[in-house]
Amino acid sequence: MASRLNLAIDIDEPPEALFDLMADVGNEPAWNPDALEVKRIGDGPLAEGAEWEGRYKGMGTMRVRLDEYEPPSRLGFTTTGNKMDMRWRFAYSPRGRTSTSMRR
């Protein structure tokens, strides 16, 4: 059964900073308490097709693939693992001069 989660949040950071933080999944342990360790697989520029492998509380090891990369406005990821597969899509838009509205 597929489920969908819609989320909207305002964050006191400019869109570029938030986009850059989230686009590099290796940063996830800094903001997601369930991400224990996340490492990039392979080399090359941060672009569609980049992949990471991570260990997550309650989920075990998961592979994350960057599917959509449109700085600084859109990101998309596919996450696969033994317990669950997920697709994440994020849209970033300016809210004032120093804030971002993020929608999932």
C-alpha positions in Angstrom: 0.0 0.0 0.0 1.4 3.4 -1.0 1.1 6.3 1.4 1.7 10.0 0.8 3.0 12.6 3.3 2.5 16.2 2.5 4.5 18.7 4.6 5.0 22.4 4.5 7.5 24.2 6.7 9.1 27.6 6.9 12.8 27.7 7.8 14.9 30.7 8.6 17.6 30.1 6.0 17.8 31.2 2.4 16.7 28.6 -0.2 20.2 28.1 -1.5 21.6 27.2 1.9 18.7 24.8 2.6 18.9 23.2 -0.9 22.7 22.7 -0.5 22.4 21.1 2.9 19.7 18.6 1.8 21.1 17.9 -1.7 24.2 16.3 -0.2 22.7 13.4 1.6 26.0 12.9 3.5 24.8 15.9 5.6 21.7 14.1 6.8 23.1 13.0 10.2 23.5 16.7 11.0 19.7 17.4 10.8 18.0 13.9 11.0 18.4 12.2 14.4 17.5 8.9 12.8 20.4 9.0 10.3 23.3 7.2 12.0 25.8 7.3 9.2 25.5 8.3 5.5 28.3 8.0 2.9 28.5 8.8 -0.7 29.0 6.0 -3.2 31.4 6.9 -6.0 32.8 10.2 -7.1 31.8 12.9 -9.4 29.7 16.1 -9.2 26.6 16.3 -7.1 24.0 15.7 -9.8 21.1 13.4 -10.8 22.3 9.8 -10.4 24.5 10.4 -7.3 24.0 7.8 -4.6 24.6 7.3 -0.9 24.4 4.4 1.5 23.1 5.1 5.0 22.3 3.4 8.3 19.1 4.6 9.9 17.5 3.9 13.3 14.7 1.3 12.9 15.3 1.0 9.1 18.8 -0.5 8.8 20.9 0.1 5.7 19.3 2.1 2.9 20.4 3.3 -0.5 19.6 6.9 -1.5 19.6 8.0 -5.1 19.3 11.7 -6.3 16.7 11.7 -9.0 15.9 15.4 -9.4 18.4 18.2 -9.0 17.3 21.7 -9.9 19.2 24.2 -7.7 17.9 25.9 -5.7 14.3 25.0 -6.1 13.7 21.2 -6.5 15.2 18.0 -5.2 14.0 14.4 -5.6 15.3 11.2 -4.0 14.5 7.5 -4.2 15.4 5.5 -1.0 15.4 1.7 -1.0 16.0 -0.7 1.8 14.9 -4.1 3.2 12.0 -2.6 5.2 10.7 0.1 3.0 11.1 2.0 -0.3 10.4 5.7 -0.4 10.3 8.6 -2.9 10.9 12.1 -1.6 10.3 15.3 -3.5 11.1 18.8 -2.1 10.3 22.2 -3.5 12.0 25.3 -2.0 10.8 28.9 -2.5 12.0 32.2 -1.0 9.9 33.6 1.9 11.1 37.1 2.4 14.8 37.8 2.1 16.3 35.2 4.5 13.7 32.4 4.8 12.5 29.5 2.8 9.2 27.8 2.4 9.8 24.0 1.9 7.1 21.7 0.7 7.2 17.9 0.5 
